[in-house]
């Protein structure tokens, strides 16, 4: 019998039952190995892998489709990753918009409402009030990246009241009408000087590498806030730290970095006005995210069985 191997610990019993039922209806056996060793054995003759493991992809000589539970796909692009280099690759782009957009709002409010400063004041057992604050309301937000994450962030920014929301992307399109302006990346230099809040949610591709370099960071007005929840490769981290130390930017929140884990001696750790989180904005800690990942796999499983294109198939040469 044809085999699907699912190696995602976050799947619940309900998710597993749904996958088992769908697999059986199409003549497949679904396997949920309980250990890394068992997964490697099961993967050897698997036709479909629902997993984040490149080791399993390499071991699967009969593999025809790898579905990864992440949106980012950089580790899965080389042919050398696969036991069968002709295998299809799909991702779970579209599952993370809710959790990452909530993270963006959380860190933006933390910075604008001076949470770190008040935490320090309280830790010193002092009673100090009226630190100057900023508001999402009326701010000029620029979203560099208008995919699922950017769109979900735009919806939440609008809930705080009138704010100018500009979307910048490769296509410059806005089919849902979520942005006041939707511009192509070649307009970025004109937009940055008009930005109070810059949010990056870019994938890691050659086109986005160092897109926010030192020159572009200096185009931001004094007092701008920056949030990066995409890929660390899109941002010149050293240049950002220099601007924060100089007091040019009001604050930054980084969930992704050029090197991860962030080394203990990295200059980012003690940088003033920098909020660090360890790449947790888009993980699978939120149950809704896992629900979406499972549902999207099942949707593409039906496409696969019917011979239709996978809805989330990745072009491994282009990187997305």
C-alpha positions as CSV (number, residue, x, y, z in Angstrom):
1,X,0.0,0.0,0.0
2,X,1.2,3.5,-0.8
3,X,2.4,5.4,2.3
4,X,2.2,8.8,3.9
5,X,4.6,9.5,6.8
6,X,3.6,12.3,9.1
7,X,6.4,13.5,11.4
8,X,4.9,16.5,13.1
9,X,4.6,16.1,16.9
10,X,2.1,19.0,17.2
11,X,-0.6,17.1,15.4
12,X,-3.4,16.2,17.7
13,X,-5.4,13.0,17.7
14,X,-8.1,14.7,15.8
15,X,-5.7,15.8,13.1
16,X,-4.3,12.3,12.8
17,X,-7.7,10.8,12.5
18,X,-8.6,13.2,9.7
19,X,-5.4,12.4,7.8
20,X,-5.9,8.6,8.3
21,X,-9.4,8.8,6.9
22,X,-8.4,10.9,3.9
23,X,-5.4,8.6,3.3
24,X,-7.5,5.4,3.5
25,X,-10.1,6.8,1.1
26,X,-7.4,7.3,-1.5
27,X,-5.6,3.9,-1.0
28,X,-2.8,5.2,1.3
29,X,-1.6,4.2,4.7
30,X,-0.8,7.0,7.1
31,X,2.0,6.5,9.5
32,X,2.8,8.6,12.6
33,X,6.2,7.4,13.9
34,X,6.9,8.1,17.6
35,X,10.6,8.5,17.3
36,X,13.3,9.8,15.0
37,X,14.6,6.3,14.5
38,X,11.1,4.9,13.6
39,X,10.5,7.9,11.3
40,X,13.7,7.1,9.3
41,X,12.6,3.5,8.9
42,X,9.1,4.4,7.8
43,X,10.4,7.1,5.4
44,X,12.4,4.7,3.2
45,X,9.4,3.6,1.1
46,X,7.2,6.7,1.7
47,X,5.6,8.4,-1.3
48,X,4.5,11.4,0.7
49,X,6.2,13.1,3.6
50,X,4.5,15.6,5.9
51,X,7.5,16.7,7.9
52,X,10.1,19.3,8.5
53,X,13.0,16.8,8.5
54,X,15.6,16.9,5.7
55,X,16.9,13.6,7.0
56,X,13.6,11.9,6.2
57,X,13.5,13.5,2.8
58,X,17.0,12.2,2.1
59,X,16.1,8.7,3.3
60,X,12.9,8.6,1.2
61,X,14.1,7.1,-2.1
62,X,10.5,6.7,-3.4
63,X,9.4,10.2,-2.3
64,X,7.2,12.1,-4.7
65,X,5.9,14.9,-2.5
66,X,7.4,16.7,0.6
67,X,5.0,18.9,2.4
68,X,6.7,21.0,5.1
69,X,4.8,22.6,8.0
70,X,6.8,25.9,7.7
71,X,6.3,28.9,5.4
72,X,10.0,29.3,4.8
73,X,11.6,26.7,2.5
74,X,15.3,27.6,2.3
75,X,16.6,24.2,3.7
76,X,14.5,22.2,1.3
77,X,15.6,23.8,-2.0
78,X,18.7,21.9,-3.0
79,X,18.4,18.5,-4.9
80,X,20.9,17.1,-2.4
81,X,18.2,17.2,0.3
82,X,16.1,14.5,-1.4
83,X,16.4,10.8,-1.9
84,X,14.4,11.5,-5.1
85,X,15.5,14.9,-6.4
86,X,12.4,15.0,-8.6
87,X,10.0,15.2,-5.7
88,X,7.5,18.0,-5.4
89,X,7.8,20.5,-2.5
90,X,5.0,22.4,-0.9
91,X,4.9,24.6,2.2
92,X,2.4,25.8,4.7
93,X,2.3,29.5,3.7
94,X,-1.0,30.9,4.8
95,X,-1.1,29.1,8.2
96,X,1.0,31.7,10.1
97,X,-0.7,35.0,9.4
98,X,-2.8,35.1,12.6
99,X,0.0,34.2,15.1
100,X,2.6,36.4,13.5
101,X,0.3,39.4,13.1
102,X,-0.6,39.1,16.8
103,X,3.1,39.1,17.6
104,X,3.6,42.2,15.5
105,X,0.9,44.0,17.3
106,X,2.2,42.9,20.7
107,X,5.8,44.1,20.2
108,X,4.6,47.3,18.5
109,X,2.5,48.2,21.5
110,X,5.3,47.1,23.9
111,X,7.7,49.6,22.2
112,X,5.2,52.4,21.7
113,X,3.8,52.2,25.2
114,X,7.3,51.8,26.8
115,X,6.7,48.4,28.5
116,X,10.4,47.7,28.9
117,X,11.0,51.1,30.5
118,X,8.2,50.6,33.0
119,X,9.3,47.0,33.7
120,X,12.7,48.4,34.7
121,X,11.1,51.2,36.8
122,X,8.9,48.7,38.7
123,X,11.8,46.3,39.2
124,X,13.6,49.1,41.0
125,X,10.5,49.6,43.2
126,X,10.0,53.1,41.9
127,X,6.7,54.9,41.1
128,X,7.2,56.9,38.0
129,X,4.6,57.9,35.5
130,X,3.9,59.8,32.3
131,X,6.7,58.6,30.1
132,X,6.0,59.9,26.6
133,X,4.2,57.4,24.5
134,X,3.2,56.8,20.9
135,X,0.1,55.3,19.3
136,X,-0.7,53.0,16.4
137,X,-3.5,55.4,15.7
138,X,-2.5,57.9,13.1
139,X,0.9,56.3,12.5
140,X,2.3,55.8,9.0
141,X,2.9,52.1,8.7
142,X,4.8,50.5,5.8
143,X,4.5,46.8,5.4
144,X,7.4,45.4,3.4
145,X,5.8,42.1,2.3
146,X,2.1,41.8,1.6
147,X,1.5,38.1,1.7
148,X,-0.6,36.3,4.2
149,X,1.3,37.9,7.1
150,X,1.3,41.4,5.7
151,X,-2.4,41.2,5.0
152,X,-3.2,40.0,8.5
153,X,-1.1,42.7,10.0
154,X,-2.9,45.4,7.9
155,X,-6.3,44.2,9.2
156,X,-5.1,44.5,12.8
157,X,-3.5,47.9,12.3
158,X,-6.7,49.3,10.9
159,X,-8.6,48.1,14.0
160,X,-6.7,50.6,16.1
161,X,-8.2,53.5,14.2
162,X,-7.2,55.7,11.3
163,X,-3.7,54.9,10.3
164,X,-1.9,55.1,6.9
165,X,-1.0,51.6,5.8
166,X,1.2,51.2,2.8
167,X,2.0,47.8,1.3
168,X,5.3,47.2,-0.6
169,X,5.8,44.0,-2.5
170,X,7.3,42.5,-5.7
171,X,3.9,42.8,-7.5
172,X,2.6,46.0,-6.0
173,X,-0.9,44.4,-6.0
174,X,-3.7,44.7,-3.4
175,X,-6.6,42.5,-4.5
176,X,-8.3,42.6,-1.1
177,X,-8.1,46.4,-0.8
178,X,-6.3,46.2,2.6
179,X,-3.8,49.0,2.0
180,X,-4.1,52.7,1.4
181,X,-1.3,52.3,-1.1
182,X,0.1,49.2,-2.7
183,X,3.5,49.8,-4.3
184,X,6.3,47.9,-6.0
185,X,9.6,47.4,-4.3
186,X,11.2,50.0,-6.7
187,X,9.2,52.7,-4.8
188,X,10.7,51.7,-1.4
189,X,13.2,54.5,-1.3
190,X,10.4,57.1,-1.7
191,X,8.2,55.4,1.0
192,X,10.8,54.9,3.8
193,X,11.1,58.7,4.6
194,X,7.3,58.7,5.2
195,X,7.3,55.8,7.6
196,X,6.7,55.8,11.4
197,X,6.4,52.0,11.7
198,X,8.2,49.6,9.3
199,X,7.2,45.9,9.4
200,X,9.2,43.3,7.4
201,X,7.6,40.0,6.6
202,X,9.8,38.9,3.7
203,X,10.8,35.4,2.6
204,X,14.4,34.5,2.4
205,X,15.3,34.7,-1.3
206,X,18.1,36.2,-3.3
207,X,15.8,39.2,-4.2
208,X,15.2,40.0,-0.5
209,X,18.8,39.5,0.8
210,X,20.0,42.7,2.5
211,X,17.0,44.6,1.0
212,X,17.0,46.9,4.1
213,X,20.7,47.7,4.0
214,X,22.5,50.6,5.8
215,X,21.6,53.1,3.1
216,X,17.9,52.3,3.3
217,X,17.8,52.2,7.1
218,X,19.1,55.8,7.1
219,X,16.2,56.9,4.9
220,X,13.8,56.2,7.9
221,X,12.8,59.3,9.8
222,X,14.2,59.8,13.3
223,X,11.9,58.1,15.8
224,X,10.8,55.3,13.5
225,X,10.0,51.8,14.9
226,X,11.0,48.6,13.0
227,X,9.7,45.1,13.4
228,X,11.2,42.1,11.5
229,X,9.2,38.8,11.5
230,X,10.3,37.6,8.1
231,X,14.0,36.6,7.6
232,X,17.1,38.0,9.2
233,X,18.8,38.0,5.8
234,X,16.6,40.9,4.6
235,X,18.0,43.3,7.2
236,X,21.5,44.7,7.8
237,X,21.5,43.9,11.5
238,X,24.8,45.7,12.3
239,X,23.5,48.9,10.7
240,X,20.3,48.7,12.6
241,X,22.1,48.3,15.9
242,X,24.3,51.3,15.1
243,X,21.2,53.5,14.5
244,X,19.6,52.3,17.7
245,X,22.7,53.0,19.7
246,X,22.9,56.5,18.1
247,X,19.2,57.2,19.1
248,X,18.1,57.6,15.5
249,X,15.3,55.0,15.8
250,X,12.8,54.9,18.6
251,X,12.9,51.1,18.8
252,X,13.1,47.8,17.0
253,X,11.7,44.3,17.6
254,X,13.5,41.4,15.9
255,X,12.2,37.9,15.9
256,X,14.6,36.7,13.2
257,X,18.4,37.2,12.9
258,X,21.2,36.8,10.4
259,X,22.6,34.0,12.5
260,X,20.4,31.7,14.6
261,X,20.5,30.9,17.4
262,X,21.8,34.4,18.2
263,X,25.3,33.9,19.6
264,X,25.8,34.8,23.3
265,X,28.4,37.5,22.4
266,X,26.3,39.2,19.7
267,X,26.0,42.9,19.9
268,X,22.2,42.7,19.7
269,X,21.8,41.4,23.2
270,X,22.7,44.6,25.0
271,X,21.5,47.0,22.3
272,X,19.3,49.8,23.7
273,X,15.6,49.9,22.5
274,X,15.9,46.5,20.9
275,X,13.3,43.9,21.8
276,X,14.5,40.3,21.1
277,X,12.4,37.2,20.7
278,X,13.9,33.8,19.7
279,X,12.1,33.2,16.4
280,X,8.8,32.4,18.1
281,X,6.4,34.7,16.2
282,X,5.5,32.0,13.7
283,X,6.1,28.7,15.4
284,X,3.4,26.0,16.1
285,X,2.6,27.0,19.7
286,X,-0.8,28.4,18.7
287,X,-3.4,25.6,18.2
288,X,-5.1,27.5,15.4
289,X,-1.8,27.4,13.4
290,X,-1.6,23.6,13.6
291,X,-5.2,23.3,12.6
292,X,-4.5,25.4,9.5
293,X,-1.3,23.4,8.7
294,X,-3.3,20.1,8.9
295,X,-6.2,21.4,6.8
296,X,-3.9,22.8,4.1
297,X,-2.1,19.5,3.9
298,X,-5.4,17.7,3.4
299,X,-6.5,20.2,0.8
300,X,-3.3,19.6,-1.2
301,X,-3.5,15.9,-0.7
302,X,-6.8,15.9,-2.6
303,X,-5.1,18.0,-5.3
304,X,-2.2,15.5,-5.5
305,X,-4.5,12.5,-5.7
306,X,-6.6,14.1,-8.5
307,X,-3.5,15.1,-10.5
308,X,-4.1,18.8,-10.0
309,X,-1.3,21.3,-9.2
310,X,-0.6,21.6,-5.5
311,X,-2.0,24.9,-4.2
312,X,1.2,25.6,-2.2
313,X,3.8,24.1,-4.5
314,X,7.2,25.7,-4.2
315,X,9.4,26.4,-7.3
316,X,12.7,25.2,-5.9
317,X,14.7,27.3,-8.4
318,X,12.9,30.5,-7.5
319,X,12.8,29.7,-3.8
320,X,9.0,30.4,-3.3
